[in-house]
Amino acid sequence: MTAGQQRVAQRPADQPATEDQHAQPRLAPLLVRAWRSGSVASVLSTFAVSVCSRCRSGRAAAGTNAASQWIWYPEARAAARVSLKFTAVGYAIHHASSVFWATGYEALRPQHARLPGRVARAAGIAALAYVVDYHVVPRRLSPGFEHRIGAVGLWSAYAAFAIGLLAATRPATRTTSVPASRLIARPVRPRHPGRTATTVRSPGH
């Protein structure tokens, strides 16, 4: 077998490695975008929960504390004051959950969609998060702040979450493609009528 045949035979074996090299860099930007949009959504929804919790239960931290029931169940649901045990843990859990849902949102490529498409994606992910939080997972793994903020506060929190996803999305710049017909070289017309264009040949031709 010649050297040329060996290179041709080795190409199929090298193809998967090349495809993996192109697939790996795509995951990193996705996670970066998910961290950005999830963080914004986490902050806005936490703010909404805190405001509603303050109005309903008299303590702004009570709603965030309830999210720490993943670890401190059931006492987290009754914790009202700011504390490292309940507030910090509750926010950390909420933030991680927000980034998780933001990953699904960014996987839908909202940066390449127009505004109505981005709104639909953000609202859809927020609605899916609500369904999973309160109709799929066990009560202990739910956000837990519904009894602190009420029904209006609950919808406000998920609406703020969707707004956060939408606000953090940076639309991709669109480039206009040039039609192939414009790329075809056109013959050069002579400036003076009656004269033919002459071609210059290089020496040796």
PyRosetta script that sets phi, psi and omega in degrees:
from pyrosetta import init, pose_from_sequence

init()
pose = pose_from_sequence("MTAGQQRVAQRPADQPATEDQHAQPRLAPLLVRAWRSGSVASVLSTFAVSVCSRCRSGRAAAGTNAASQWIWYPEARAAARVSLKFTAVGYAIHHASSVFWATGYEALRPQHARLPGRVARAAGIAALAYVVDYHVVPRRLSPGFEHRIGAVGLWSAYAAFAIGLLAATRPATRTTSVPASRLIARPVRPRHPGRTATTVRSPGH")
pose.set_psi(1, 131.6)
pose.set_omega(1, -177.8)
pose.set_phi(2, -77.3)
pose.set_psi(2, 169.5)
pose.set_omega(2, -179.7)
pose.set_phi(3, -65.8)
pose.set_psi(3, -35.5)
pose.set_omega(3, 178.8)
pose.set_phi(4, -65.8)
pose.set_psi(4, -39.1)
pose.set_omega(4, 178.3)
pose.set_phi(5, -68.3)
pose.set_psi(5, -34.4)
pose.set_omega(5, 178.3)
pose.set_phi(6, -64.9)
pose.set_psi(6, -38.8)
pose.set_omega(6, 179.1)
pose.set_phi(7, -67.2)
pose.set_psi(7, -38.3)
pose.set_omega(7, 178.4)
pose.set_phi(8, -66.0)
pose.set_psi(8, -39.8)
pose.set_omega(8, -179.5)
pose.set_phi(9, -68.9)
pose.set_psi(9, -26.4)
pose.set_omega(9, -177.5)
pose.set_phi(10, -84.1)
pose.set_psi(10, -15.1)
pose.set_omega(10, -176.8)
pose.set_phi(11, -62.5)
pose.set_psi(11, -44.1)
pose.set_omega(11, 178.1)
pose.set_phi(12, -60.5)
pose.set_psi(12, -35.3)
pose.set_omega(12, -179.7)
pose.set_phi(13, -71.4)
pose.set_psi(13, -31.0)
pose.set_omega(13, -179.2)
pose.set_phi(14, -84.0)
pose.set_psi(14, -12.9)
pose.set_omega(14, -175.2)
pose.set_phi(15, -62.6)
pose.set_psi(15, -45.7)
pose.set_omega(15, 179.6)
pose.set_phi(16, -59.2)
pose.set_psi(16, -38.4)
pose.set_omega(16, 179.5)
pose.set_phi(17, -64.2)
pose.set_psi(17, -38.9)
pose.set_omega(17, 178.7)
pose.set_phi(18, -65.2)
pose.set_psi(18, -40.7)
pose.set_omega(18, 179.4)
pose.set_phi(19, -66.0)
pose.set_psi(19, -36.8)
pose.set_omega(19, 178.2)
pose.set_phi(20, -65.1)
pose.set_psi(20, -37.6)
pose.set_omega(20, -180.0)
pose.set_phi(21, -64.9)
pose.set_psi(21, -33.1)
pose.set_omega(21, 178.6)
pose.set_phi(22, -80.5)
pose.set_psi(22, -26.4)
pose.set_omega(22, -177.7)
pose.set_phi(23, -80.8)
pose.set_psi(23, -32.4)
pose.set_omega(23, -176.6)
pose.set_phi(24, -63.5)
pose.set_psi(24, -45.1)
pose.set_omega(24, -178.9)
pose.set_phi(25, -63.9)
pose.set_psi(25, -21.6)
pose.set_omega(25, -178.9)
pose.set_phi(26, -71.6)
pose.set_psi(26, -26.1)
pose.set_omega(26, -179.0)
pose.set_phi(27, -73.2)
pose.set_psi(27, -36.7)
pose.set_omega(27, -178.0)
pose.set_phi(28, -62.7)
pose.set_psi(28, -48.7)
pose.set_omega(28, 176.8)
pose.set_phi(29, -61.4)
pose.set_psi(29, -34.0)
pose.set_omega(29, 178.2)
pose.set_phi(30, -62.4)
pose.set_psi(30, -45.2)
pose.set_omega(30, -179.8)
pose.set_phi(31, -67.7)
pose.set_psi(31, -34.9)
pose.set_omega(31, 177.5)
pose.set_phi(32, -65.2)
pose.set_psi(32, -45.0)
pose.set_omega(32, 178.3)
pose.set_phi(33, -65.0)
pose.set_psi(33, -37.8)
pose.set_omega(33, 179.0)
pose.set_phi(34, -65.7)
pose.set_psi(34, -38.7)
pose.set_omega(34, 178.2)
pose.set_phi(35, -65.5)
pose.set_psi(35, -40.5)
pose.set_omega(35, -179.9)
pose.set_phi(36, -67.7)
pose.set_psi(36, -53.3)
pose.set_omega(36, -177.6)
pose.set_phi(37, -67.9)
pose.set_psi(37, -37.1)
pose.set_omega(37, 177.6)
pose.set_phi(38, -65.4)
pose.set_psi(38, -36.5)
pose.set_omega(38, 178.9)
pose.set_phi(39, -67.2)
pose.set_psi(39, -43.7)
pose.set_omega(39, 178.4)
pose.set_phi(40, -63.4)
pose.set_psi(40, -44.0)
pose.set_omega(40, 178.7)
pose.set_phi(41, -63.7)
pose.set_psi(41, -36.8)
pose.set_omega(41, 179.2)
pose.set_phi(42, -65.6)
pose.set_psi(42, -43.8)
pose.set_omega(42, -178.9)
pose.set_phi(43, -65.8)
pose.set_psi(43, -46.3)
pose.set_omega(43, -178.0)
pose.set_phi(44, -66.0)
pose.set_psi(44, -42.6)
pose.set_omega(44, 179.8)
pose.set_phi(45, -68.8)
pose.set_psi(45, -35.8)
pose.set_omega(45, 176.3)
pose.set_phi(46, -65.0)
pose.set_psi(46, -38.2)
pose.set_omega(46, 176.7)
pose.set_phi(47, -62.7)
pose.set_psi(47, -44.0)
pose.set_omega(47, 178.1)
pose.set_phi(48, -62.5)
pose.set_psi(48, -42.3)
pose.set_omega(48, 178.3)
pose.set_phi(49, -63.6)
pose.set_psi(49, -40.7)
pose.set_omega(49, -178.4)
pose.set_phi(50, -66.3)
pose.set_psi(50, -42.2)
pose.set_omega(50, 179.7)
pose.set_phi(51, -64.5)
pose.set_psi(51, -47.7)
pose.set_omega(51, -179.7)
pose.set_phi(52, -66.0)
pose.set_psi(52, -35.4)
pose.set_omega(52, 178.3)
pose.set_phi(53, -67.3)
pose.set_psi(53, -38.2)
pose.set_omega(53, 177.5)
pose.set_phi(54, -63.6)
pose.set_psi(54, -43.0)
pose.set_omega(54, -178.0)
pose.set_phi(55, -70.1)
pose.set_psi(55, -34.7)
pose.set_omega(55, -172.7)
pose.set_phi(56, -92.2)
pose.set_psi(56, -43.7)
pose.set_omega(56, -174.7)
pose.set_phi(57, -110.6)
pose.set_psi(57, -6.3)
pose.set_omega(57, 178.4)
pose.set_phi(58, 86.6)
pose.set_psi(58, -4.6)
pose.set_omega(58, 179.6)
pose.set_phi(59, -130.6)
pose.set_psi(59, 122.7)
pose.set_omega(59, -178.0)
pose.set_phi(60, -68.5)
pose.set_psi(60, -31.1)
pose.set_omega(60, -176.0)
pose.set_phi(61, -83.0)
pose.set_psi(61, -8.8)
pose.set_omega(61, -174.2)
pose.set_phi(62, -62.6)
pose.set_psi(62, -40.4)
pose.set_omega(62, -179.6)
pose.set_phi(63, -65.9)
pose.set_psi(63, -43.0)
pose.set_omega(63, 177.9)
pose.set_phi(64, -68.0)
pose.set_psi(64, -37.0)
pose.set_omega(64, 178.3)
pose.set_phi(65, -59.5)
pose.set_psi(65, -35.1)
pose.set_omega(65, -176.7)
pose.set_phi(66, -63.4)
pose.set_psi(66, -29.2)
pose.set_omega(66, -179.9)
pose.set_phi(67, -65.8)
pose.set_psi(67, -20.1)
pose.set_omega(67, 179.2)
pose.set_phi(68, -77.3)
pose.set_psi(68, 6.3)
pose.set_omega(68, 177.8)
pose.set_phi(69, -66.0)
pose.set_psi(69, -14.8)
pose.set_omega(69, 172.5)
pose.set_phi(70, -54.1)
pose.set_psi(70, -33.6)
pose.set_omega(70, -177.3)
pose.set_phi(71, -111.1)
pose.set_psi(71, -44.0)
pose.set_omega(71, -172.7)
pose.set_phi(72, -106.9)
pose.set_psi(72, 47.5)
pose.set_omega(72, 178.3)
pose.set_phi(73, -82.1)
pose.set_psi(73, 137.7)
pose.set_omega(73, 1.8)
pose.set_phi(74, -99.7)
pose.set_psi(74, 2.6)
pose.set_omega(74, -174.3)
pose.set_phi(75, -65.2)
pose.set_psi(75, -23.4)
pose.set_omega(75, -179.7)
pose.set_phi(76, -63.9)
pose.set_psi(76, -29.0)
pose.set_omega(76, -178.3)
pose.set_phi(77, -70.7)
pose.set_psi(77, -18.9)
pose.set_omega(77, 179.5)
pose.set_phi(78, -103.6)
pose.set_psi(78, -8.7)
pose.set_omega(78, -178.7)
pose.set_phi(79, -71.7)
pose.set_psi(79, 130.8)
pose.set_omega(79, -176.1)
pose.set_phi(80, -118.7)
pose.set_psi(80, -29.8)
pose.set_omega(80, -176.0)
pose.set_phi(81, -87.0)
pose.set_psi(81, 158.6)
pose.set_omega(81, 177.1)
pose.set_phi(82, -69.1)
pose.set_psi(82, 130.2)
pose.set_omega(82, 179.3)
pose.set_phi(83, -154.7)
pose.set_psi(83, 155.2)
pose.set_omega(83, 177.7)
pose.set_phi(84, -68.4)
pose.set_psi(84, -35.8)
pose.set_omega(84, -176.9)
pose.set_phi(85, -65.2)
pose.set_psi(85, -44.1)
pose.set_omega(85, -175.2)
pose.set_phi(86, -101.2)
pose.set_psi(86, -48.3)
pose.set_omega(86, -174.7)
pose.set_phi(87, -68.6)
pose.set_psi(87, -49.7)
pose.set_omega(87, -178.5)
pose.set_phi(88, -65.2)
pose.set_psi(88, -43.3)
pose.set_omega(88, 179.3)
pose.set_phi(89, -66.9)
pose.set_psi(89, -40.7)
pose.set_omega(89, 179.2)
pose.set_phi(90, -62.4)
pose.set_psi(90, -42.9)
pose.set_omega(90, 178.7)
pose.set_phi(91, -68.6)
pose.set_psi(91, -38.6)
pose.set_omega(91, 178.7)
pose.set_phi(92, -60.4)
pose.set_psi(92, -41.9)
pose.set_omega(92, 178.0)
pose.set_phi(93, -65.7)
pose.set_psi(93, -43.6)
pose.set_omega(93, 179.6)
pose.set_phi(94, -64.4)
pose.set_psi(94, -40.4)
pose.set_omega(94, -179.9)
pose.set_phi(95, -65.5)
pose.set_psi(95, -44.5)
pose.set_omega(95, 178.5)
pose.set_phi(96, -62.1)
pose.set_psi(96, -40.1)
pose.set_omega(96, 178.2)
pose.set_phi(97, -65.7)
pose.set_psi(97, -37.8)
pose.set_omega(97, 179.5)
pose.set_phi(98, -64.5)
pose.set_psi(98, -42.4)
pose.set_omega(98, 178.2)
pose.set_phi(99, -66.4)
pose.set_psi(99, -36.0)
pose.set_omega(99, 177.4)
pose.set_phi(100, -59.9)
pose.set_psi(100, -49.4)
pose.set_omega(100, 179.9)
pose.set_phi(101, -69.2)
pose.set_psi(101, -31.9)
pose.set_omega(101, 177.9)
pose.set_phi(102, -66.4)
pose.set_psi(102, -28.9)
pose.set_omega(102, 176.3)
pose.set_phi(103, -62.8)
pose.set_psi(103, -42.6)
pose.set_omega(103, 175.5)
pose.set_phi(104, -64.9)
pose.set_psi(104, -37.5)
pose.set_omega(104, 178.1)
pose.set_phi(105, -64.0)
pose.set_psi(105, -46.1)
pose.set_omega(105, -178.9)
pose.set_phi(106, -69.3)
pose.set_psi(106, -27.2)
pose.set_omega(106, 177.1)
pose.set_phi(107, -65.7)
pose.set_psi(107, -20.1)
pose.set_omega(107, 177.2)
pose.set_phi(108, -82.5)
pose.set_psi(108, 3.4)
pose.set_omega(108, 176.6)
pose.set_phi(109, 55.7)
pose.set_psi(109, 56.8)
pose.set_omega(109, -179.4)
pose.set_phi(110, -67.8)
pose.set_psi(110, -23.0)
pose.set_omega(110, -178.3)
pose.set_phi(111, -67.4)
pose.set_psi(111, -17.6)
pose.set_omega(111, 179.1)
pose.set_phi(112, -98.9)
pose.set_psi(112, 2.6)
pose.set_omega(112, -179.0)
pose.set_phi(113, -102.3)
pose.set_psi(113, 158.5)
pose.set_omega(113, 173.8)
pose.set_phi(114, -76.6)
pose.set_psi(114, 174.7)
pose.set_omega(114, -174.4)
pose.set_phi(115, -56.8)
pose.set_psi(115, -46.2)
pose.set_omega(115, 177.9)
pose.set_phi(116, -60.1)
pose.set_psi(116, -36.6)
pose.set_omega(116, 177.7)
pose.set_phi(117, -68.0)
pose.set_psi(117, -37.6)
pose.set_omega(117, 177.9)
pose.set_phi(118, -68.3)
pose.set_psi(118, -39.5)
pose.set_omega(118, 177.8)
pose.set_phi(119, -62.7)
pose.set_psi(119, -43.8)
pose.set_omega(119, -180.0)
pose.set_phi(120, -63.2)
pose.set_psi(120, -40.4)
pose.set_omega(120, 179.3)
pose.set_phi(121, -65.4)
pose.set_psi(121, -45.7)
pose.set_omega(121, -178.9)
pose.set_phi(122, -64.9)
pose.set_psi(122, -44.0)
pose.set_omega(122, 179.2)
pose.set_phi(123, -66.1)
pose.set_psi(123, -37.6)
pose.set_omega(123, 179.3)
pose.set_phi(124, -65.4)
pose.set_psi(124, -42.3)
pose.set_omega(124, 178.6)
pose.set_phi(125, -66.8)
pose.set_psi(125, -40.2)
pose.set_omega(125, 178.4)
pose.set_phi(126, -64.1)
pose.set_psi(126, -41.1)
pose.set_omega(126, 178.3)
pose.set_phi(127, -65.7)
pose.set_psi(127, -40.5)
pose.set_omega(127, 177.8)
pose.set_phi(128, -64.5)
pose.set_psi(128, -39.8)
pose.set_omega(128, 178.0)
pose.set_phi(129, -62.0)
pose.set_psi(129, -40.8)
pose.set_omega(129, 178.3)
pose.set_phi(130, -63.4)
pose.set_psi(130, -44.4)
pose.set_omega(130, -178.9)
pose.set_phi(131, -62.3)
pose.set_psi(131, -44.4)
pose.set_omega(131, -179.9)
pose.set_phi(132, -66.9)
pose.set_psi(132, -42.3)
pose.set_omega(132, -176.6)
pose.set_phi(133, -64.2)
pose.set_psi(133, -37.4)
pose.set_omega(133, -171.1)
pose.set_phi(134, -118.6)
pose.set_psi(134, 0.6)
pose.set_omega(134, 179.6)
pose.set_phi(135, -135.5)
pose.set_psi(135, -0.7)
pose.set_omega(135, -177.7)
pose.set_phi(136, -123.0)
pose.set_psi(136, -58.5)
pose.set_omega(136, -175.0)
pose.set_phi(137, -77.1)
pose.set_psi(137, 160.4)
pose.set_omega(137, 176.1)
pose.set_phi(138, -61.9)
pose.set_psi(138, 160.1)
pose.set_omega(138, -176.2)
pose.set_phi(139, -58.6)
pose.set_psi(139, -36.1)
pose.set_omega(139, -177.8)
pose.set_phi(140, -65.8)
pose.set_psi(140, -28.4)
pose.set_omega(140, -179.6)
pose.set_phi(141, -93.3)
pose.set_psi(141, 6.3)
pose.set_omega(141, 175.3)
pose.set_phi(142, -83.0)
pose.set_psi(142, 166.2)
pose.set_omega(142, 178.9)
pose.set_phi(143, -58.6)
pose.set_psi(143, -33.3)
pose.set_omega(143, 173.9)
pose.set_phi(144, 82.1)
pose.set_psi(144, -4.7)
pose.set_omega(144, -175.2)
pose.set_phi(145, -94.1)
pose.set_psi(145, 6.9)
pose.set_omega(145, -176.7)
pose.set_phi(146, -64.1)
pose.set_psi(146, -33.8)
pose.set_omega(146, -179.3)
pose.set_phi(147, -78.3)
pose.set_psi(147, -10.2)
pose.set_omega(147, 179.3)
pose.set_phi(148, -96.6)
pose.set_psi(148, -24.9)
pose.set_omega(148, -173.7)
pose.set_phi(149, -119.2)
pose.set_psi(149, -12.5)
pose.set_omega(149, 178.2)
pose.set_phi(150, 78.0)
pose.set_psi(150, 179.7)
pose.set_omega(150, -176.2)
pose.set_phi(151, -67.3)
pose.set_psi(151, -42.2)
pose.set_omega(151, 179.3)
pose.set_phi(152, -63.9)
pose.set_psi(152, -42.9)
pose.set_omega(152, 178.2)
pose.set_phi(153, -65.1)
pose.set_psi(153, -34.4)
pose.set_omega(153, 179.3)
pose.set_phi(154, -64.3)
pose.set_psi(154, -46.5)
pose.set_omega(154, 177.7)
pose.set_phi(155, -66.8)
pose.set_psi(155, -34.8)
pose.set_omega(155, 177.7)
pose.set_phi(156, -64.6)
pose.set_psi(156, -38.6)
pose.set_omega(156, -179.8)
pose.set_phi(157, -64.6)
pose.set_psi(157, -45.3)
pose.set_omega(157, -179.5)
pose.set_phi(158, -73.4)
pose.set_psi(158, -30.2)
pose.set_omega(158, 174.1)
pose.set_phi(159, -67.0)
pose.set_psi(159, -41.2)
pose.set_omega(159, 177.0)
pose.set_phi(160, -64.6)
pose.set_psi(160, -34.8)
pose.set_omega(160, 177.0)
pose.set_phi(161, -63.2)
pose.set_psi(161, -44.8)
pose.set_omega(161, 178.4)
pose.set_phi(162, -64.2)
pose.set_psi(162, -40.7)
pose.set_omega(162, 178.4)
pose.set_phi(163, -62.5)
pose.set_psi(163, -39.0)
pose.set_omega(163, 178.0)
pose.set_phi(164, -62.6)
pose.set_psi(164, -43.0)
pose.set_omega(164, 176.5)
pose.set_phi(165, -60.5)
pose.set_psi(165, -43.8)
pose.set_omega(165, -178.1)
pose.set_phi(166, -67.4)
pose.set_psi(166, -42.4)
pose.set_omega(166, -177.3)
pose.set_phi(167, -66.4)
pose.set_psi(167, -30.0)
pose.set_omega(167, -177.2)
pose.set_phi(168, -84.8)
pose.set_psi(168, -6.7)
pose.set_omega(168, -177.4)
pose.set_phi(169, -78.8)
pose.set_psi(169, 127.8)
pose.set_omega(169, 176.5)
pose.set_phi(170, -104.3)
pose.set_psi(170, 110.3)
pose.set_omega(170, -179.0)
pose.set_phi(171, -60.1)
pose.set_psi(171, 138.4)
pose.set_omega(171, 179.0)
pose.set_phi(172, -73.0)
pose.set_psi(172, 143.5)
pose.set_omega(172, 177.7)
pose.set_phi(173, -72.2)
pose.set_psi(173, 134.6)
pose.set_omega(173, -178.6)
pose.set_phi(174, -98.9)
pose.set_psi(174, 132.7)
pose.set_omega(174, 177.8)
pose.set_phi(175, -104.3)
pose.set_psi(175, 136.2)
pose.set_omega(175, 179.0)
pose.set_phi(176, -85.6)
pose.set_psi(176, 128.3)
pose.set_omega(176, 180.0)
pose.set_phi(177, -85.0)
pose.set_psi(177, 142.0)
pose.set_omega(177, 179.3)
pose.set_phi(178, -88.6)
pose.set_psi(178, 128.5)
pose.set_omega(178, 178.8)
pose.set_phi(179, -58.0)
pose.set_psi(179, 146.5)
pose.set_omega(179, -178.0)
pose.set_phi(180, -64.0)
pose.set_psi(180, -27.0)
pose.set_omega(180, -179.2)
pose.set_phi(181, -65.2)
pose.set_psi(181, -27.5)
pose.set_omega(181, 179.1)
pose.set_phi(182, -79.1)
pose.set_psi(182, -18.1)
pose.set_omega(182, -179.2)
pose.set_phi(183, -84.8)
pose.set_psi(183, -9.0)
pose.set_omega(183, -179.7)
pose.set_phi(184, -78.0)
pose.set_psi(184, 128.5)
pose.set_omega(184, -179.4)
pose.set_phi(185, -66.1)
pose.set_psi(185, 134.6)
pose.set_omega(185, 178.2)
pose.set_phi(186, -101.1)
pose.set_psi(186, 146.1)
pose.set_omega(186, -179.7)
pose.set_phi(187, -64.4)
pose.set_psi(187, 142.1)
pose.set_omega(187, -179.0)
pose.set_phi(188, -84.1)
pose.set_psi(188, 125.2)
pose.set_omega(188, 178.8)
pose.set_phi(189, -86.7)
pose.set_psi(189, 140.1)
pose.set_omega(189, 178.5)
pose.set_phi(190, -65.4)
pose.set_psi(190, 144.1)
pose.set_omega(190, -178.0)
pose.set_phi(191, -69.5)
pose.set_psi(191, -36.6)
pose.set_omega(191, -177.2)
pose.set_phi(192, -106.1)
pose.set_psi(192, 126.0)
pose.set_omega(192, 178.9)
pose.set_phi(193, -61.0)
pose.set_psi(193, 143.1)
pose.set_omega(193, 178.7)
pose.set_phi(194, 91.8)
pose.set_psi(194, -11.4)
pose.set_omega(194, 179.0)
pose.set_phi(195, -104.5)
pose.set_psi(195, 139.8)
pose.set_omega(195, 178.4)
pose.set_phi(196, -98.7)
pose.set_psi(196, 145.4)
pose.set_omega(196, 179.1)
pose.set_phi(197, -73.6)
pose.set_psi(197, 134.8)
pose.set_omega(197, -180.0)
pose.set_phi(198, -102.4)
pose.set_psi(198, 143.8)
pose.set_omega(198, 178.5)
pose.set_phi(199, -101.4)
pose.set_psi(199, 140.7)
pose.set_omega(199, 179.7)
pose.set_phi(200, -97.6)
pose.set_psi(200, 122.3)
pose.set_omega(200, 179.3)
pose.set_phi(201, -101.1)
pose.set_psi(201, 143.4)
pose.set_omega(201, 178.9)
pose.set_phi(202, -75.7)
pose.set_psi(202, 154.3)
pose.set_omega(202, 178.6)
pose.set_phi(203, -56.6)
pose.set_psi(203, 140.8)
pose.set_omega(203, 179.2)
pose.set_phi(204, 102.9)
pose.set_psi(204, -10.8)
pose.set_omega(204, -179.8)
pose.set_phi(205, -102.9)
pose.dump_pdb("model.pdb")
